[in-house]
Amino acid sequence: MPVPRYQWFKAAVFALLVLNTGVYLASGTLSEGLDSIAWLTLLALFQLETGYGQVLRAGPAVTAVRAIRLVALAVIGAAAAGFLYNGEWLDAANSGLWIAVVVLLEVEVRRPADVAAQRARFTAAAALLYAGLIAVMFVWLARGEWFDAYDAALWLVAFATIEMNLLEAARRAAAGRHTVRTVA
């Protein structure tokens, strides 16, 4: 079980992202506002499934969570199309990279055994995607777009918490397999 301070950290990051969503809704484009709401929804649902997956592993709850995530991803895709339409190439590239991260996360959540068998490939793909996202953040910094860079950094931290949940689940699963082998 994660230490309470870590839970407070995750809550603080989420609260800052809620504030950022408010900023985008109040002063950004329609695409930015929709994108931010959809990402916030996606983050909350990934956190729910990866942090509290024991409760959701079977039945209609996990199906509902995954269906809502799919809808959120469709909204994100629409926002990315809006970025392209408006000539906001950096935002579109950022969305494309994040969509690829979500695809990897979906595979990790739904097929953990397959991911474990191909851990090096998944790690390399994730590292490449996150490196691209960090590069986008630095481009925003270089352009003097401080809020976009700050927002990008915050999202990187938020999704790192999802990765930490997945790594902890994989560690527990491996420990369980090891225990079963020694007992059997």
N, C-alpha and C positions, 0 to 999 in steps of 0.2 A: 504494500500500500504506500503510495507517495506520501512524503512528509507534508504536513499541513501548510508549511511555508510555500511549497511548490504549488499547492492548490490556490493559495492567495496570489501567487505570481501569475498563474494562468488566468485567474479572475481579473486581475489588474490589466493584463494584456487585452483580454476580451472587452473590458470596459473602455479602454482607450480606442479599440476598434469601433465600438459603438459610437463614441464621440466623433471619430473620423467619418463614420457613415453619416452622422448628422451634418457635418461640415459639407460633405459631398452633396447631400440632399439640399442643403440651404444655398450653396454657392457653386456647385459643379454643374456639369451637363446632365441631361437625362440619362445618358449612357453611364456616366460615372455613378450616379445615384443608384440606378438599377444594379449595376455591377457590384457596388459596395454592399447592398442589401443581400444580394444572392451569395456573395462570398461569406458574409457573416452567417447566413443560414447554413451554408455548406460547412463552415468551420465548426459551428455548434453541433451539427449532426455527426461530423467525423469525431469530434471530441466525445460525444455521447456514446457512439459505438465503440471507439477504441479505448475510452477510459472506463466505461461501464458496460462493456460488452457481455459480461456474464449474464446480466439481466436481459439483454436484447438478443442473445445468440439464436434463438429459435422463435418461430411463430410470426404473428402479424406485426409485432412491434418492429422487428428488424426489417421486414418487408416495407413497412410504412416509412421508416427512416431512409432506406435506400431509394424508395420511389420519390420522396421529397428531395433527396440529393440530386436525383436525375433531373427533376424540374429546375432546381437551382442551377445546375450545370447548363441546361438549355437557356436560361435567362442570361447566364454569363456568356454563352456563345452569341446570343443576340446583342449583348452589350459590345462584345468584341467586333461584331459586324458593324455596329454603330460607330465604333472607333475608326474602323477602316473607311466607312462612308464619309466620316468627318475629316479624314486625312490625319488622324491622330495615330501615327505609325508606331510610336514608342508604346503607347497604351495598348495597341493591338498586339504588338510583340509580347508585351508583358502578359496579356491575357492568354495568348497562345502557349507561352511557357507554363503558366499556372494551370491551364487546362491539361497539359501533358503531365504535370505533377499529380493532379487529381486522378487521372487515369492510372498512374502508378499506384497511388494510394488505394484506389478501388480494388486493384488486383491484390495488393498486400492484405487488405481487409477481408476480401472474399476468398482468396486462395493462398493462405499462409504457408501451407506445405509446399506448394509449387514455387513460391517465392524463396523459401528456405533452400530448396534444391538449386536455385539459380541466384543466390544471394549476391555473388560478385557482380553479375550483370545488372541486377536491380540497383545495387549500390552505385555502380558506375553511371547508370542512366540518371539516377536521382542527383548525383554530384554534378553531372553536366547541366541538368535543368536548373538546379539551385545556383550554379555558377553563372548561368545566363541571367537569372533573376537578380543576382548581385550586380552584374554588369549593368543591367537596366537601372538599378538603384543609383549606381555611380554616374550614369549618363544624366539622370535627373539632378544629381548633385552638381555636376559640371555645368548644367544649364541654369543653375540657380533656382531650380524648382524644389525648394526645401520641403514643402509639405508632402509632395509626391514621394520624395526620397525617404522621408520619415515614415510615411504610410507603408512604403515597400519594405522597409526594415522591420516594421512592426508585424507585417504579414509573414515575413520570413521567420520571425521568432514564434509567432502563433502556430505555424505549420511545423516548426521544429518540435513543439510540444506533442503534436499528433505522431510524429516520427518516434518520439520518446515513448509514447504509449505503445506503439507497435513493437518497438524493440523490447520493451518490458514484457509484452505478451509473448513474443518469440522466446525470450529467456525463460519464462515460466513454462512454456510448452516443451522446450528442450529439457528443462529440469524434470518435468513430468515423465518424459520419455526415458530419461536416464534412470529415474526411480523405478519405473516399470521394468526396465531391463535387468536391474540388479535384483529385483524381487522375484522375477520369473525364472 
